[in-house]
């Protein structure tokens, strides 16, 4: 008889959800983690970065106090105190990841680094355990892309940048994806000079270009230097400065700053697991899984970043919800459904996105409809002095939502109405017919979807016909 019904390798969001869910269903569960429970999101990802971003936003608002009718004032702070606050938040959020909590559920928590011996045996610290089923949820880590001279300088990633207890006077950030832009705005608002270098032709290359370009303009207004179409040739140390030698549109360019941060590239945490012994196949981006989250070994599943599919905490949580019944309950097979996967870039304003961009939709469909609304026309945004951004809805000609993109204050919250609509096969008509509270930021959703009706009612034959009706019967 095996020691456990299910053994989870990795104590991040995905692994913790699987372990707790399986234990509460009555399974004998072991959880193996080599560091601390909580994973990347808690210690080097979502929680600490969003804490710093929020503190930086407060600094920015104080600097703009005159715009709110208040006396203009200066803001002073000790960056060490800001970092200490971040660490306090990590501790508070991490309370729910206390090993004792899981042990009280019946989970055997083991802190060790181990490897597979065969599909049913895992070895760590000279000990071996057997398990009927395994789940691999070891996450991912930041990795540096190959750049000449990188090995000769100390550079930052999203992980070790959070360990700084001083504010860099200047910083070069390589990569204008979500991580790069979030760190850039945060550092800039605290007072650092920030330079962003991006290889592609726009910031946030995966996002709708119109919204990405709008966000780029907003960041530039805050003093951030952004250079796209940049090819980095090499980096070097000159005195106390990091120097980046690059090429932009065929012309040589040189950039220098106190710190150099790489905000691109992640790799799955697979080293040392001896996957081959368990019959598990993996590629460079992660472990191969089928639509039920099962690996090439029939008794082993995987979820989260280690699969290389969608590197988001909320997707890891979703996948964990599939793994629990699929691994434990006979005849249950829940398929992964990625038709509606949202994500958010936590800049200010936030960029929330779900579904297709306008360009993606035009390539896939013969005809589409696009409805837009400018944040500057929304009453609540004007009230709060945050009237920057745009919302865009991409639809079929019959009003079914193909994609929604919200660049607005609290855009990450607003986009959820579209997520539910798409998941429930509701169209723009359903949203437009729903009463939205005034004055709220959520009204931007109704204002945008109202354009669907306006297009049909106030143009073409309809106004001509109603005009006659009014005259005949009015």
C-alpha positions in Angstrom: 0.0 0.0 0.0 1.3 3.4 -0.9 2.2 5.9 1.8 -0.1 8.6 0.3 -3.0 8.8 -2.1 -1.7 12.1 -3.5 1.7 13.8 -3.2 2.0 17.5 -4.3 5.4 18.8 -5.3 5.5 22.6 -4.9 3.9 24.8 -2.4 2.8 27.8 -4.5 -0.8 28.7 -5.2 -1.5 25.7 -7.4 0.1 23.2 -5.1 -1.6 24.6 -2.0 -5.0 24.5 -3.6 -4.6 20.9 -4.7 -3.2 19.8 -1.3 -6.0 21.5 0.8 -8.7 20.4 -1.6 -7.6 16.8 -1.7 -7.2 16.6 2.0 -10.7 18.0 2.6 -12.0 15.3 0.3 -10.5 12.6 2.5 -7.3 11.8 0.7 -4.0 11.1 2.4 -1.9 14.0 1.2 1.8 14.9 1.3 3.0 18.3 0.3 6.7 18.8 -0.6 8.2 22.2 -0.8 11.9 23.1 -0.9 11.6 26.7 0.4 8.5 28.3 2.0 4.8 27.8 1.4 3.3 30.6 -0.7 5.4 30.5 -3.8 6.5 33.1 -6.3 3.2 35.1 -6.1 3.6 35.7 -2.3 7.3 36.5 -2.1 8.6 37.7 -5.4 5.5 38.4 -7.5 1.9 39.7 -7.2 1.8 40.6 -3.5 5.0 42.5 -3.0 4.9 44.3 -6.4 1.3 45.4 -6.0 2.1 46.7 -2.5 5.0 48.8 -3.9 2.8 50.0 -6.8 0.1 51.1 -4.3 2.6 53.0 -2.2 4.0 54.7 -5.3 0.5 55.7 -6.4 0.0 57.4 -3.0 3.2 59.3 -3.6 2.1 60.4 -7.0 -1.3 61.5 -5.7 0.3 63.7 -3.0 2.5 65.3 -5.6 -0.6 66.1 -7.6 -2.5 67.5 -4.6 -2.9 70.9 -6.3 -5.0 69.2 -9.0 -7.5 68.2 -6.4 -7.9 71.7 -5.0 -5.5 71.1 -2.1 -2.4 73.1 -1.1 0.6 72.0 -3.1 2.9 70.0 -0.9 6.1 68.0 -1.1 6.3 64.3 -0.2 9.1 62.8 1.8 9.7 59.1 2.6 12.3 56.6 3.5 12.4 53.9 0.9 13.5 51.4 3.6 10.2 52.0 5.4 8.4 51.4 2.1 10.1 48.1 1.7 9.5 47.2 5.3 5.8 47.9 4.8 5.9 45.5 1.7 7.4 42.8 3.9 4.7 43.3 6.5 2.1 42.8 3.9 3.8 39.6 2.7 3.7 38.4 6.3 0.1 39.2 6.7 -1.0 37.7 3.4 1.2 34.7 4.1 -0.6 33.8 7.3 -3.1 31.6 5.4 -0.1 29.7 4.0 1.2 28.7 7.5 2.2 25.0 7.4 0.2 24.4 10.6 -3.0 25.3 8.8 -2.4 22.6 6.2 -1.3 20.1 8.8 -4.5 20.7 10.6 -6.3 19.7 7.4 -4.4 16.5 7.5 -1.7 17.4 5.0 1.8 16.1 5.7 4.0 19.1 5.0 7.6 18.2 4.1 10.3 20.8 3.5 12.9 19.2 1.2 14.3 19.1 -2.3 13.8 15.8 -4.0 13.5 13.7 -7.2 11.5 10.9 -8.7 12.8 7.4 -8.5 9.9 5.9 -10.5 6.3 7.0 -11.3 5.2 6.1 -7.7 8.3 6.9 -5.7 9.8 10.2 -4.6 13.1 10.6 -2.8 14.3 13.4 -0.6 17.1 13.8 2.1 17.8 10.0 2.0 14.1 9.2 2.5 11.6 7.7 0.1 7.8 7.9 0.0 5.4 6.2 -2.3 2.2 7.7 -3.6 -0.6 6.5 -5.9 -0.8 9.9 -7.6 1.4 13.0 -7.9 0.9 16.6 -8.8 3.8 18.8 -9.9 3.3 22.4 -9.2 6.8 23.8 -8.8 6.2 27.1 -10.6 8.7 29.1 -12.7 11.5 31.6 -12.1 13.0 34.6 -13.8 15.8 33.8 -16.3 18.1 36.1 -18.1 18.2 36.1 -21.9 21.7 35.7 -23.4 23.4 39.1 -23.6 27.1 39.7 -24.1 28.7 40.9 -20.9 25.8 40.1 -18.7 27.8 37.6 -16.7 30.2 40.5 -15.7 27.6 42.8 -14.1 25.2 42.6 -11.2 21.7 42.9 -12.7 18.2 42.8 -11.3 15.2 40.7 -12.1 11.7 41.0 -10.7 12.8 38.7 -7.9 16.0 40.4 -6.5 14.7 43.9 -7.3 12.3 43.4 -4.4 15.2 42.9 -2.1 16.6 46.4 -2.6 16.5 48.5 0.5 17.5 51.7 -1.4 16.0 53.6 -4.3 18.1 53.6 -7.4 18.8 57.1 -8.8 18.4 55.6 -12.3 17.5 52.3 -13.8 17.4 50.7 -17.2 14.6 48.1 -17.6 14.9 45.6 -20.5 11.4 44.6 -21.6 8.2 46.5 -21.8 5.9 43.7 -20.9 3.7 43.8 -17.8 6.5 43.3 -15.3 8.7 45.9 -17.0 6.0 48.6 -17.1 4.8 48.0 -13.5 8.4 48.3 -12.1 9.1 51.3 -14.4 6.1 53.3 -13.2 6.7 52.3 -9.6 10.4 53.3 -9.6 9.6 56.5 -11.5 6.9 57.6 -9.0 9.3 57.1 -6.1 11.8 59.3 -7.9 14.1 57.2 -10.0 15.0 58.1 -13.6 13.7 55.2 -15.7 14.6 54.0 -19.2 12.7 51.2 -20.8 14.2 49.3 -23.8 11.9 47.0 -25.8 12.7 44.9 -28.8 9.3 44.9 -30.3 7.5 47.9 -32.0 5.2 48.7 -29.1 5.0 48.3 -25.3 3.0 45.3 -24.2 3.4 43.5 -27.5 0.6 41.0 -26.7 -2.0 43.8 -26.1 -4.2 45.8 -28.4 -1.9 48.3 -30.0 -4.3 51.3 -29.6 -4.5 50.8 -25.8 -0.8 50.0 -25.5 0.1 53.2 -27.4 -2.2 55.2 -25.1 -0.5 53.7 -22.0 2.9 54.4 -23.5 2.0 58.1 -23.8 0.7 58.2 -20.2 4.0 56.7 -18.9 6.0 59.1 -21.0 4.1 62.0 -19.5 5.3 60.8 -16.1 8.9 61.2 -17.3 9.7 57.6 -18.2 11.9 57.2 -21.3 10.7 54.4 -23.6 12.5 53.1 -26.6 11.0 50.5 -28.9 12.6 48.5 -31.7 15.8 48.2 -29.7 18.3 45.4 -30.1 20.7 45.1 -27.2 24.2 44.2 -28.3 26.0 44.1 -24.9 26.1 45.4 -21.4 29.1 46.5 -19.3 30.1 48.1 -16.1 31.8 51.5 -16.2 32.6 52.8 -12.7 29.3 52.7 -10.8 27.2 52.7 -13.9 25.7 49.9 -16.0 26.0 50.7 -19.7 23.8 49.2 -22.4 25.1 49.3 -26.0 22.3 48.8 -28.4 21.0 49.5 -31.9 17.8 51.4 -32.8 16.6 51.4 -36.4 20.1 50.8 -37.6 21.7 53.5 -35.5 24.0 52.8 -32.5 22.7 53.9 -29.1 24.2 53.9 -25.6 22.3 54.0 -22.4 23.6 54.2 -18.8 22.1 54.0 -15.3 22.9 52.9 -11.8 20.9 49.7 -12.2 20.0 47.3 -15.0 16.9 45.2 -14.7 15.8 42.3 -17.0 12.1 42.0 -17.1 11.7 39.3 -19.8 12.1 35.6 -19.7 10.9 32.9 -17.3 11.6 29.2 -17.1 9.8 26.3 -15.4 11.3 24.9 -12.2 12.2 21.4 -13.3 15.8 21.0 -12.3 16.7 17.9 -10.3 13.2 16.4 -10.4 14.4 13.5 -12.6 11.2 13.6 -14.6 12.5 10.9 -17.0 12.4 8.3 -14.3 8.7 8.9 -13.8 8.0 8.9 -17.6 7.2 12.6 -17.7 7.9 14.5 -20.9 8.7 18.2 -20.8 9.7 20.9 -23.3 11.7 24.1 -22.7 8.6 26.0 -21.7 7.3 23.4 -19.3 5.8 20.0 -18.6 3.5 18.6 -21.3 -0.1 18.1 -20.1 -3.3 17.1 -21.9 -6.6 18.9 -21.6 -7.2 17.2 -18.2 -3.9 18.5 -16.9 -2.4 15.0 -16.9 1.2 14.5 -17.9 2.6 11.7 -20.0 2.7 9.6 -16.9 -0.8 8.3 -16.3 -0.7 8.8 -12.5 0.9 12.3 -12.5 -0.7 15.7 -13.1 0.7 19.2 -13.3 -0.7 22.7 -12.9 0.5 26.3 -12.8 3.5 28.0 -14.3 5.4 24.6 -14.6 3.1 23.7 -17.5 4.2 26.8 -19.4 0.6 27.6 -20.6 -0.5 30.7 -18.9 1.9 32.2 -16.3 -0.8 33.7 -14.0 -1.6 32.9 -10.4 -5.4 32.9 -11.2 -4.8 30.3 -14.0 -2.8 28.1 -11.6 -5.7 28.3 -9.2 -8.1 27.4 -12.0 -6.0 24.4 -13.1 -5.7 23.2 -9.5 -9.5 23.0 -9.4 -9.4 20.7 -12.4 -6.6 18.5 -11.1 -8.3 17.7 -7.7 -11.3 15.8 -9.2 -9.4 14.5 -12.2 -6.7 12.9 -10.0 -8.9 11.7 -7.2 -12.4 10.8 -8.3 -12.9 7.9 -10.7 -14.7 8.6 -14.0 -14.4 12.4 -13.5 -12.7 14.2 -16.4 -12.9 18.0 -16.3 -11.4 19.7 -19.3 -9.4 22.9 -19.2 -11.2 25.7 -21.0 -9.0 28.6 -21.9 -11.5 30.4 -24.1 -11.9 33.1 -21.5 -8.6 33.8 -19.8 -8.2 37.4 -18.4 -5.1 39.2 -17.2 -4.2 42.6 -16.0 -1.2 44.9 -16.3 -1.2 46.8 -13.0 0.1 50.1 -14.1 -1.9 53.3 -13.4 -4.3 53.3 -15.2 -4.6 49.5 -15.2 -5.0 47.6 -18.4 -7.4 44.7 -18.1 -7.9 42.3 -21.0 -9.9 39.3 -21.9 -10.3 37.7 -25.3 -9.1 38.8 -28.7 -7.5 42.1 -29.7 -9.0 44.0 -32.6 -6.2 42.9 -34.9 -6.5 39.2 -33.8 -10.3 39.4 -34.4 -9.9 40.9 -37.9 -7.6 38.1 -38.9 -10.1 35.4 -37.6 -13.4 36.9 -38.6 -14.7 38.4 -41.9 -16.6 41.1 -40.2 -16.4 42.5 -36.7 -17.7 45.5 -34.7 -15.6 47.7 -32.4 -17.0 50.0 -29.8 -14.8 52.4 -27.8 -15.3 54.9 -25.1 -12.8 57.5 -23.8 -12.2 57.6 -20.0 -12.1 61.4 -20.2 -15.8 61.5 -20.9 -16.7 59.4 -17.9 -18.1 61.5 -15.0 -16.6 59.4 -12.2 -13.1 59.6 -13.8 -13.4 63.4 -14.1 -14.5 63.6 -10.4 -11.4 61.6 -9.4 -9.0 63.5 -11.6 -8.1 60.2 -13.4 -9.5 60.9 -16.8 -7.0 59.0 -18.9 -7.5 55.8 -20.8 -9.8 54.0 -23.2 -12.1 51.0 -23.3 -12.5 48.9 -26.4 -15.0 46.1 -27.0 -14.5 43.8 -30.0 -17.7 42.0 -31.1 -19.3 40.0 -33.9 -21.8 41.8 -36.1 -24.5 40.4 -33.8 -23.0 41.8 -30.7 -21.3 38.7 -29.2 -18.2 39.8 -27.3 -14.9 38.5 -28.8 -12.6 40.6 -26.6 -12.6 43.5 -24.1 -9.8 45.8 -23.3 -10.0 48.3 -20.4 -7.3 50.9 -19.9 -8.8 52.8 -17.0 -8.6 53.4 -13.2 -9.4 50.0 -11.7 -9.4 48.5 -15.1 -8.5 45.1 -13.6 -11.8 45.3 -11.7 -14.0 46.6 -14.5 -12.9 43.9 -17.0 -14.6 41.2 -14.9 -18.1 42.2 -16.2 -16.9 41.2 -19.6 -15.3 38.0 -18.3 -18.6 36.9 -16.9 -20.5 38.0 -20.1 -18.1 36.0 -22.3 -18.2 33.0 -20.1 -22.0 33.0 -20.0 -22.3 33.7 -23.8 -23.9 37.1 -23.1 -23.6 39.9 -25.6 -23.2 43.7 -25.5 -27.0 44.0 -25.6 -27.3 42.2 -22.2 -24.8 44.5 -20.6 -26.4 47.6 -22.1 -29.8 46.6 -20.8 -28.4 46.2 -17.2 -28.7 49.2 -14.8 -25.3 50.5 -13.7 -25.0 52.7 -10.7 -24.1 56.4 -11.3 -21.5 57.7 -10.8 -19.2 54.7 -10.8 -16.2 53.7 -12.9 -18.2 50.6 -13.9 -20.5 52.9 -15.9 -17.9 53.0 -18.6 -19.0 49.5 -19.4 -22.6 50.5 -20.0 -21.5 53.7 -21.9 -19.5 51.6 -24.3 -22.1 48.9 -24.8 -24.8 51.6 -25.3 -23.0 52.4 -28.6 -24.3 49.1 -29.9 -27.9 50.3 -29.6 -27.1 53.8 -30.7 -25.6 52.5 -33.9 -28.8 50.5 -34.6 -31.4 53.0 -33.4 -30.1 56.4 -34.3 -28.8 55.6 -37.8 -30.2 54.1 -41.0 -34.0 53.5 -41.5 -35.0 53.5 -37.8 -35.0 57.3 -37.1 -36.7 57.9 -40.4 -39.4 55.4 -39.6 -39.9 56.6 -36.0 -40.0 60.3 -37.2 -43.0 59.4 -39.4 -44.6 57.5 -36.5 -44.2 60.5 -34.2 -45.8 62.8 -36.7 -48.7 60.4 -37.5 -49.6 59.5 -34.0 -47.9 62.1 -31.8 
